[in-house]
């Protein structure tokens, strides 16, 4: 039986958060391997005495860990470690490098997979977005009503092309969390993150240019590049540390790369998070060659640890990093409010935005500005991060339990996605087709590469809160995967 080192920090820990502090420390011991699956934990009374906490707080700490699926209570025996993500299934392999630059091509797979996003029949493991139950709908509604009442024209007129000034100010304040120091003048409000990425691509490229992207990465990026007549260089990506910088450095001159577009924090679909030293090296490497970096930071706020990961933009000294973000994954998907911080390409981006859509939804901008202005966003994010972390652990545990033993999964530290590698005999697109017959939606790995890679991979998102229906869905997928080998 392992014990914890006593921490006497009573006066610094809010009373209602003390149990989470104790639970988080136990959770780290489990994840780091100091406590292994099957190890018995201290009794509630012993934990209370050792940590100088009440019995109620000790019970709450264990309940918190039990809800995450990390420990289990055994009748008349106590609590035991049930699951450790680090000692579950192995990590997926890194993709193979590609030796050519290719035009972007997409087939009908994406249409097949996302033909009915709002269907209540489907257990949607294919959507990288939070379930509506995790969002502050009532408070957002109040912000919408306030926006209408406080506006002299009830928000029916066009907003400024660069965006609502108060919203831009609030977005600039968010940069403090990742080491930035933006002003409202640095920010351009967009219709979601995809418009931000499109504007940045249009401001930095010409048709026929080669753009480096991660492999695998979000298929919407391919579509944007296809529409702009760009070529793609897929860069191998580690499930833990992100882009292979050595390969990228060798490829810049070889493929005449003009721009890079990377999701540095919790990449979709593999969940990788680039370490700070890699981000700094990446920015310096590209800056020396005058290559713009478009940084998709849409998942940066959805971290599971104690601190928000920094961004490449924090290391940018020349305005060559164009950072993009959105509230679609964290607050209000349907409002379609995102932003770009285009650096030295700001005026080009604004001109492109003026040509494309004049301005972004006035009411949605004003409502979100009010929501942020009243300090509600950070409180909501704390609840959302805890929920997503719990859901990730539950989903990972279920995959380890129900899928074939040779399955590999990632261990994301934030975001929405589990990247699952199955036996090479399994075709993930065929698995998707079979799963639809059981009202289960998944995203096969084919759609996350232009090269036809990842045919035996799938992206499994954990935006749905854990319940019996979710567990049955993963169990059914596991059974179908076993039959597919």
ChimeraX attribute file (.defattr): number of C-alpha atoms within 10 A of each C-alpha:
attribute: neighborCount
match mode: 1-to-1
recipient: residues
	/A:1	8
	/A:2	12
	/A:3	13
	/A:4	14
	/A:5	9
	/A:6	11
	/A:7	10
	/A:8	11
	/A:9	8
	/A:10	11
	/A:11	7
	/A:12	8
	/A:13	12
	/A:14	10
	/A:15	10
	/A:16	8
	/A:17	11
	/A:18	19
	/A:19	22
	/A:20	18
	/A:21	13
	/A:22	22
	/A:23	20
	/A:24	17
	/A:25	13
	/A:26	22
	/A:27	21
	/A:28	13
	/A:29	16
	/A:30	23
	/A:31	17
	/A:32	14
	/A:33	14
	/A:34	12
	/A:35	21
	/A:36	18
	/A:37	17
	/A:38	13
	/A:39	16
	/A:40	19
	/A:41	22
	/A:42	17
	/A:43	15
	/A:44	20
	/A:45	14
	/A:46	14
	/A:47	23
	/A:48	17
	/A:49	14
	/A:50	15
	/A:51	16
	/A:52	15
	/A:53	17
	/A:54	15
	/A:55	15
	/A:56	12
	/A:57	22
	/A:58	25
	/A:59	16
	/A:60	18
	/A:61	22
	/A:62	25
	/A:63	17
	/A:64	20
	/A:65	21
	/A:66	19
	/A:67	15
	/A:68	24
	/A:69	22
	/A:70	24
	/A:71	25
	/A:72	21
	/A:73	16
	/A:74	9
	/A:75	7
	/A:76	6
	/A:77	9
	/A:78	13
	/A:79	20
	/A:80	21
	/A:81	22
	/A:82	19
	/A:83	23
	/A:84	24
	/A:85	22
	/A:86	14
	/A:87	13
	/A:88	17
	/A:89	21
	/A:90	17
	/A:91	18
	/A:92	19
	/A:93	13
	/A:94	15
	/A:95	17
	/A:96	12
	/A:97	14
	/A:98	13
	/A:99	11
	/A:100	11
	/A:101	17
	/A:102	15
	/A:103	15
	/A:104	21
	/A:105	13
	/A:106	14
	/A:107	8
	/A:108	8
	/A:109	14
	/A:110	16
	/A:111	9
	/A:112	11
	/A:113	19
	/A:114	15
	/A:115	10
	/A:116	11
	/A:117	12
	/A:118	9
	/A:119	10
	/A:120	9
	/A:121	10
	/A:122	19
	/A:123	21
	/A:124	25
	/A:125	23
	/A:126	23
	/A:127	21
	/A:128	19
	/A:129	20
	/A:130	24
	/A:131	15
	/A:132	14
	/A:133	9
	/A:134	19
	/A:135	18
	/A:136	15
	/A:137	13
	/A:138	9
	/A:139	12
	/A:140	19
	/A:141	13
	/A:142	13
	/A:143	22
	/A:144	21
	/A:145	14
	/A:146	16
	/A:147	23
	/A:148	16
	/A:149	12
	/A:150	11
	/A:151	12
	/A:152	10
	/A:153	9
	/A:154	14
	/A:155	20
	/A:156	12
	/A:157	11
	/A:158	13
	/A:159	18
	/A:160	14
	/A:161	17
	/A:162	26
	/A:163	23
	/A:164	23
	/A:165	19
	/A:166	17
	/A:167	24
	/A:168	23
	/A:169	19
	/A:170	18
	/A:171	24
	/A:172	19
	/A:173	16
	/A:174	17
	/A:175	17
	/A:176	13
	/A:177	14
	/A:178	17
	/A:179	16
	/A:180	18
	/A:181	14
	/A:182	18
	/A:183	15
	/A:184	19
	/A:185	14
	/A:186	18
	/A:187	25
	/A:188	27
	/A:189	31
	/A:190	29
	/A:191	20
	/A:192	24
	/A:193	24
	/A:194	21
	/A:195	22
	/A:196	29
	/A:197	28
	/A:198	18
	/A:199	25
	/A:200	31
	/A:201	24
	/A:202	19
	/A:203	19
	/A:204	20
	/A:205	17
	/A:206	13
	/A:207	13
	/A:208	13
	/A:209	18
	/A:210	24
	/A:211	23
	/A:212	23
	/A:213	25
	/A:214	27
	/A:215	29
	/A:216	28
	/A:217	24
	/A:218	18
	/A:219	17
	/A:220	14
	/A:221	17
	/A:222	23
	/A:223	14
	/A:224	18
	/A:225	24
	/A:226	17
	/A:227	11
	/A:228	18
	/A:229	16
	/A:230	20
	/A:231	21
	/A:232	26
	/A:233	28
	/A:234	26
	/A:235	25
	/A:236	21
	/A:237	26
	/A:238	22
	/A:239	26
	/A:240	20
	/A:241	17
	/A:242	27
	/A:243	27
	/A:244	17
	/A:245	17
	/A:246	10
	/A:247	13
	/A:248	24
	/A:249	13
	/A:250	10
	/A:251	16
	/A:252	20
	/A:253	11
	/A:254	12
	/A:255	18
	/A:256	14
	/A:257	19
	/A:258	20
	/A:259	21
	/A:260	22
	/A:261	21
	/A:262	21
	/A:263	27
	/A:264	29
	/A:265	30
	/A:266	29
	/A:267	32
	/A:268	25
	/A:269	29
	/A:270	30
	/A:271	28
	/A:272	26
	/A:273	26
	/A:274	27
	/A:275	16
	/A:276	17
	/A:277	9
	/A:278	17
	/A:279	23
	/A:280	17
	/A:281	14
	/A:282	20
	/A:283	22
	/A:284	16
	/A:285	15
	/A:286	20
	/A:287	18
	/A:288	8
	/A:289	11
	/A:290	13
	/A:291	18
	/A:292	26
	/A:293	29
	/A:294	27
	/A:295	25
	/A:296	25
	/A:297	23
	/A:298	27
	/A:299	23
	/A:300	23
	/A:301	27
	/A:302	24
	/A:303	25
	/A:304	20
	/A:305	13
	/A:306	7
	/A:307	10
	/A:308	16
	/A:309	22
	/A:310	24
	/A:311	27
	/A:312	31
	/A:313	28
	/A:314	20
	/A:315	19
	/A:316	19
	/A:317	12
	/A:318	12
	/A:319	17
	/A:320	21
	/A:321	29
	/A:322	27
	/A:323	25
	/A:324	29
	/A:325	26
	/A:326	27
	/A:327	20
	/A:328	20
	/A:329	23
	/A:330	22
	/A:331	23
	/A:332	20
	/A:333	17
	/A:334	11
	/A:335	17
	/A:336	20
	/A:337	24
	/A:338	24
	/A:339	27
	/A:340	30
	/A:341	28
	/A:342	31
	/A:343	21
	/A:344	15
	/A:345	19
	/A:346	22
	/A:347	14
	/A:348	16
	/A:349	25
	/A:350	23
	/A:351	15
	/A:352	17
	/A:353	25
	/A:354	14
	/A:355	10
	/A:356	11
	/A:357	12
	/A:358	15
	/A:359	20
	/A:360	23
	/A:361	20
	/A:362	18
	/A:363	23
	/A:364	21
	/A:365	28
	/A:366	24
	/A:367	23
	/A:368	23
	/A:369	22
	/A:370	21
	/A:371	22
	/A:372	19
	/A:373	14
	/A:374	9
	/A:375	10
	/A:376	14
	/A:377	15
	/A:378	12
	/A:379	9
	/A:380	15
	/A:381	18
	/A:382	14
	/A:383	12
	/A:384	22
	/A:385	20
	/A:386	16
	/A:387	20
	/A:388	25
	/A:389	22
	/A:390	22
	/A:391	23
	/A:392	31
	/A:393	22
	/A:394	24
	/A:395	24
	/A:396	24
	/A:397	20
	/A:398	19
	/A:399	25
	/A:400	21
	/A:401	15
	/A:402	19
	/A:403	21
	/A:404	18
	/A:405	14
	/A:406	11
	/A:407	20
	/A:408	22
	/A:409	26
	/A:410	24
	/A:411	24
	/A:412	25
	/A:413	18
	/A:414	25
	/A:415	34
	/A:416	30
	/A:417	28
	/A:418	24
	/A:419	26
	/A:420	25
	/A:421	24
	/A:422	26
	/A:423	19
	/A:424	13
	/A:425	11
	/A:426	19
	/A:427	21
	/A:428	26
	/A:429	21
	/A:430	13
	/A:431	21
	/A:432	21
	/A:433	16
	/A:434	16
	/A:435	20
	/A:436	14
	/A:437	10
	/A:438	14
	/A:439	14
	/A:440	22
	/A:441	27
	/A:442	25
	/A:443	26
	/A:444	27
	/A:445	24
	/A:446	22
	/A:447	27
	/A:448	27
	/A:449	22
	/A:450	20
	/A:451	18
	/A:452	11
	/A:453	16
	/A:454	22
	/A:455	22
	/A:456	20
	/A:457	26
	/A:458	30
	/A:459	26
	/A:460	28
	/A:461	25
	/A:462	30
	/A:463	24
	/A:464	24
	/A:465	20
	/A:466	19
	/A:467	10
	/A:468	8
	/A:469	11
	/A:470	20
	/A:471	16
	/A:472	15
	/A:473	21
	/A:474	22
	/A:475	17
	/A:476	17
	/A:477	23
	/A:478	20
	/A:479	14
	/A:480	18
	/A:481	23
	/A:482	16
	/A:483	11
	/A:484	16
	/A:485	12
